[in-house]
Amino acid sequence: MTQDRITFSIPAMPVSANRIWLQNYKTRHTYLNPKYREFCQIVYYTVITERLKMPDDWKYCYVFITLHPKRRIGDADNYNKPISDALTKAGFWRDDKCVADIRAKFGSVDKAGRVDVLIERRETKFEDF
């Protein structure tokens, strides 16, 4: 029998999905935000050191995110995609297509910034209300 729940914390806050790509207005060159690259490295380090991996027998999953920002700013839903993409890049799962449901909420303010992640197994991708 495998586990049905994985929990971990990422010791950093991602940039908003609105700020992943930046543009140099003089050259019109678009580039990846260095703060997002740094967040991806922290996620990778967290996945490797804690030996996190979505079990192979999980077809789909729920993802519950609790954001603990340095100060309360922005919309909670703008952080879903940067976190799921960083987990994909870190090798936690093969592709974030396995995420059937993702929810984000703000928790308490943390001076360093932190993201708590809870991932639960789900049998089907679609669910009726």
N, C-alpha and C positions, 0 to 999 in steps of 0.2 A: 504494500500500500504506500502511496506517495502522499506527500503533504498537500494540503488544499489551500494553504495561505503562506505568503512570503511577505515579511515586513523588513524595512530597512530605512535608514536616514541618509540623506545626502547633505554633507556639511557646507552647503552653499545654496544661493538662490540663483535660478537662471534669469536670463534677460527675457523680456516679454517677446512673444512671437512677432510683435510689431517692430522689434529692434534686432532681429537675428541678422538681417541683411542691411548694410549701410551703404550710402553712396557718397562719393567724393563729388561735390557739386561743381568743382572746377574742371575735373577730367571726365565726369559722368561715369566713372568706374565704380562698379558695385562690388562690395567685398563683405566677407563674413566678419561679424562683430568679434573682436578679440576677447571680449568678456564671455561670449557664447563659447568660443573655443576653449577658454579656461574652464568653464562649467562642464563641458564635455570631457575634459581631462579628469576633473574631479569625479564625475560619474564613472568613468572608466576605472579609476583607481579604487573607488568604492566597490564596484562589481568584482574586480579582480581580488582585492584583499579579503572581501567577505565571501568569495566563491559563490556569487549569486548567478543563477541561471534558471530560466523558466523550464520546468520539467518537460521532457519530450512527449509525455502522454497528455499534456494539457493542449487542447485544441484552441480554446479561447479563454479570455480572462477579463475580470473587472479590474480597474485601476482606480484607487482612491488616493488622492494627493492632499496633504495638509501643508500649506505654505506658512512658514514662519519667517516673514520678511524682517529686514532691519527696521523698516518703518512701513506702515500700511499704505501702499500705493497701488494703483492700477486695478485691473479686473482679474479675478482668480482664473477665469477661463483662458486668459492669454498665456498661461504657463503650461498648459497641457501638452501642446505639440513640442515645444523645446525639450521637455522632460522625456516624452516618449521617443523622440528622435535621438536623444543622447543615450537612452537605454539601448536603442537599436545599434548605434555606433559602438557602444561598449560590449556588444555581444550578449546582452541579457536574453534577448529573443532574436530570432532570425529576421522578423519584420513586424512592425507594429500593426499589421493587419489582424493579428490575433487579439487585439484589444476590442472587445465587444461593447464595453461601457467604461467611460472615463469621467471622473468627477474631481473637482478641485474646490477647496475651501481655504479660507484664511484661518490660521490658528493664532496663537499668541505671538507677539513681537519678540524676536531673538536678535541680540546685538550682532551676532556673526551672520545670521541668515541661515535657514535650514529648510529642507524639504523632507517630510515624512511620507513614505510610500507604503501602501498596503495593496498587495496584488492577490486576488482570489481566483481560484479555478472556476470556469464556467463551461457548461456542456454545449450550449448553442450560441451562435452569433446573434440571432434575432430572438426577441422576446416580446410577446404581446402584453399590453397593459391589462 
